[in-house]
Amino acid sequence: MMAGRFSFSLQATDGQARAGTISTPHGTAQTPQFMAVATLGGLKGVTADTAESIGQEFLLANTYHLALRPGSAKVRTLGGLHAFCSWRGPMLTDSGGYQVFSLAANRTVDDDGVSFRSHLDGSPLRLTPEESIRIQRELGADVIMAFDECPPSDAPRSEVERACARTAAWLERSVAAWRCEGPHGGSDIQALYAIVQGGIHPDLRAASARDALRHDLPGHAVGGLAVGEGLAERNAVLDAVVPILPTEKPRYLMGVGTPLDLVEAVARGIDQFDCVLPTRMGRHGIAYTDDGPLRLKRAEHASDPRPIDVATPGPAHRVSRGYLNHLLKSGEILGGTLLSIHNLAYYRRLTARMRAAIRSGQFSAFADEFRRRFRDDRAEAEVAE
């Protein structure tokens, strides 16, 4: 059922860390908030009912992928994205800008927009700021993103400058399209976030942030990170750009990340995140815990009667590490499903603990203990899809 318009309420701070509430037409979500990635409208291996049962509040879907299949018009005729995937909570759609980076071999960029060759069958797809907003209107998510250009982390400064200039120009056009009332929605029922680019260059990031502020949008995202830079470089970018962003509006770090990544970003004032890691790692036999990623395919777990993590309730809590090792080694889909559910439940519990620490004024101590305990050996580097 549709509720009120989009709003953000900041309720507690501890240093730079923040706790608040995002309200949308499809309900509320507490921040810090991890948005699970449902690229095509579905979490891989996890039903909407299961996600709801473990406390997942927010989902993210992707404009580029849904434009290719089944098409935004079909989603609209089936009741919009929420009805299409039977999700009752808030949803966000990415604009397709990330695919400018991730599908670089399949696209051509010009000042007007991006021409893609479908990664599915080679068919053409043209995305411009106006077309991206039109598609996102048809999809009907609560939060939509401006179209941007995401350069790789090792791009030369001149290339990053060009991407920033395009991102600024495309933001102007995205805002104009968003504010123009249309048949499938408008600025009163969908919140538009600007995206700050600039690579690892603090001055370019600051300029991009200041440009975004000109438009007085409901929220702001930091894009172009988790694309190859190191954690120290990412943290330096956040230290430079987050203080420029308004305190009264949500701040979203796109495509991040591991549990430690989330803790570090919350410490720097970020409110929202998304990442494929919980379900991707689960499908590859990796479970997240406070001690770091646990690789359940390893022989050391074959005879282990312990559960993954007694502190994280869920279906995987009922079974042993030995049973999960057996499922994974046998190629049983259930193994990856149980670990995906566990990882989503772990991320939900992690963000809940961060919120509680912020509200009690104990976030710094929580973060220090988490950094000490979590062995961040970058397990995601082992997995490529």
DAMO-V240272 format. One record per residue. N is the residue number from 1. RES is the residue in one letter. SS is DSSP state (A for helix, B for strand, O for the rest). OMEGA is omega in whole degrees, -180 to 180 (* if undefined). Layout:
N;RES;SS;OMEGA
N;RES;SS;OMEGA
This chain:
1;M;O;-179
2;M;O;178
3;A;O;-176
4;G;O;-179
5;R;O;180
6;F;O;173
7;S;B;178
8;F;B;179
9;S;B;177
10;L;B;-171
11;Q;B;180
12;A;B;174
13;T;B;174
14;D;B;-168
15;G;O;176
16;Q;O;-177
17;A;B;-173
18;R;B;172
19;A;B;-178
20;G;B;-180
21;T;B;172
22;I;B;177
23;S;B;-179
24;T;B;176
25;P;O;180
26;H;O;174
27;G;B;-174
28;T;B;175
29;A;B;-180
30;Q;B;177
31;T;B;3
32;P;O;-174
33;Q;B;173
34;F;B;179
35;M;B;-180
36;A;B;-174
37;V;B;174
38;A;O;-169
39;T;O;-178
40;L;O;179
41;G;O;180
42;G;O;172
43;L;O;-176
44;K;O;177
45;G;O;-176
46;V;O;179
47;T;O;177
48;A;A;179
49;D;A;180
50;T;A;179
51;A;A;177
52;E;A;-176
53;S;A;178
54;I;O;172
55;G;O;177
56;Q;O;-175
57;E;O;-168
58;F;B;174
59;L;B;176
60;L;B;174
61;A;B;-169
62;N;B;-177
63;T;A;-178
64;Y;A;-175
65;H;A;180
66;L;A;176
67;A;A;179
68;L;A;178
69;R;O;6
70;P;O;-173
71;G;O;-175
72;S;A;179
73;A;A;179
74;K;A;177
75;V;A;180
76;R;A;-179
77;T;A;178
78;L;O;172
79;G;O;-178
80;G;O;-171
81;L;A;-179
82;H;A;179
83;A;A;-177
84;F;A;-177
85;C;A;175
86;S;O;178
87;W;O;-174
88;R;O;-178
89;G;O;180
90;P;B;177
91;M;B;176
92;L;B;172
93;T;B;171
94;D;B;-172
95;S;O;-170
96;G;O;-180
97;G;A;180
98;Y;A;180
99;Q;A;173
100;V;A;176
101;F;A;-169
102;S;A;180
103;L;O;-175
104;A;A;-179
105;A;A;-175
106;N;A;-176
107;R;B;174
108;T;B;-177
109;V;B;170
110;D;O;-175
111;D;O;-180
112;D;O;-177
113;G;B;-175
114;V;B;174
115;S;B;179
116;F;B;161
117;R;B;-176
118;S;O;175
119;H;O;-180
120;L;O;-174
121;D;O;179
122;G;O;-180
123;S;O;-176
124;P;B;172
125;L;B;179
126;R;B;176
127;L;B;171
128;T;B;176
129;P;A;-179
130;E;A;-179
131;E;A;178
132;S;A;179
133;I;A;179
134;R;A;180
135;I;A;-179
136;Q;A;174
137;R;A;179
138;E;A;179
139;L;A;171
140;G;O;177
141;A;O;180
142;D;O;180
143;V;B;178
144;I;B;-173
145;M;B;173
146;A;O;178
147;F;O;-175
148;D;O;173
149;E;O;-177
150;C;O;179
151;P;O;176
152;P;O;-175
153;S;O;-178
154;D;O;179
155;A;O;176
156;P;O;-176
157;R;A;-179
158;S;A;178
159;E;A;178
160;V;A;177
161;E;A;178
162;R;A;179
163;A;A;178
164;C;A;179
165;A;A;178
166;R;A;180
167;T;A;179
168;A;A;180
169;A;A;180
170;W;A;175
171;L;A;177
172;E;A;-179
173;R;A;177
174;S;A;180
175;V;A;180
176;A;A;179
177;A;A;180
178;W;A;-177
179;R;A;178
180;C;O;-178
181;E;O;-179
182;G;B;-175
183;P;O;-173
184;H;O;178
185;G;B;-180
186;G;O;-175
187;S;O;-180
188;D;O;-177
189;I;O;176
190;Q;O;179
191;A;B;178
192;L;B;174
193;Y;B;168
194;A;B;178
195;I;B;178
196;V;B;176
197;Q;O;-180
198;G;O;177
199;G;O;-179
200;I;O;-177
201;H;O;-176
202;P;A;-178
203;D;A;178
204;L;A;176
205;R;A;-180
206;A;A;179
207;A;A;178
208;S;A;178
209;A;A;-180
210;R;A;177
211;D;A;180
212;A;A;-177
213;L;A;-179
214;R;O;-171
215;H;O;176
216;D;O;-177
217;L;O;-177
218;P;O;-179
219;G;B;-177
220;H;B;179
221;A;B;172
222;V;B;-179
223;G;O;175
224;G;O;173
225;L;O;-172
226;A;O;179
227;V;O;177
228;G;O;180
229;E;O;177
230;G;O;-179
231;L;A;-180
232;A;A;177
233;E;A;179
234;R;A;-180
235;N;A;178
236;A;A;177
237;V;A;180
238;L;A;178
239;D;A;-178
240;A;A;-168
241;V;A;-174
242;V;A;180
243;P;A;178
244;I;A;-175
245;L;O;-176
246;P;O;179
247;T;O;-173
248;E;O;-179
249;K;O;-178
250;P;B;180
251;R;B;-171
252;Y;B;176
253;L;B;-169
254;M;O;171
255;G;O;-177
256;V;O;-2
257;G;O;176
258;T;O;176
259;P;A;179
260;L;A;176
261;D;A;-179
262;L;A;-179
263;V;A;180
264;E;A;-179
265;A;A;176
266;V;A;178
267;A;O;-179
268;R;O;171
269;G;O;178
270;I;O;-177
271;D;O;-174
272;Q;B;180
273;F;B;165
274;D;B;177
275;C;B;177
276;V;O;-169
277;L;A;-176
278;P;A;-179
279;T;A;179
280;R;A;179
281;M;A;178
282;G;A;-180
283;R;A;180
284;H;O;171
285;G;O;-178
286;I;B;179
287;A;B;177
288;Y;B;175
289;T;B;178
290;D;O;179
291;D;O;-179
292;G;B;-179
293;P;B;-179
294;L;B;-177
295;R;B;-172
296;L;O;178
297;K;O;-176
298;R;O;-175
299;A;A;-178
300;E;A;-179
301;H;A;-171
302;A;O;-178
303;S;O;-176
304;D;O;-178
305;P;O;-175
306;R;O;170
307;P;O;179
308;I;O;-170
309;D;O;-176
310;V;O;-176
311;A;O;-178
312;T;O;-177
313;P;O;180
314;G;O;-178
315;P;A;-179
316;A;A;179
317;H;A;-175
318;R;A;-172
319;V;O;-176
320;S;O;174
321;R;A;178
322;G;A;178
323;Y;A;178
324;L;A;176
325;N;A;178
326;H;A;-180
327;L;A;-177
328;L;A;-180
329;K;A;-180
330;S;O;-179
331;G;O;179
332;E;O;-179
333;I;A;-177
334;L;A;-179
335;G;A;178
336;G;A;179
337;T;A;-180
338;L;A;180
339;L;A;176
340;S;A;178
341;I;A;178
342;H;A;-177
343;N;A;177
344;L;A;178
345;A;A;179
346;Y;A;178
347;Y;A;178
348;R;A;180
349;R;A;179
350;L;A;180
351;T;A;177
352;A;A;178
353;R;A;177
354;M;A;178
355;R;A;-180
356;A;A;180
357;A;A;178
358;I;A;-177
359;R;A;-179
360;S;O;-180
361;G;O;-176
362;Q;O;-173
363;F;A;-179
364;S;A;178
365;A;A;178
366;F;A;-178
367;A;A;180
368;D;A;179
369;E;A;179
370;F;A;178
371;R;A;-179
372;R;A;-171
373;R;A;-171
374;F;O;177
375;R;B;-176
376;D;O;-179
377;D;O;174
378;R;O;179
379;A;A;-178
380;E;A;178
381;A;A;-180
382;E;A;-171
383;V;O;177
384;A;O;178
385;E;O;*
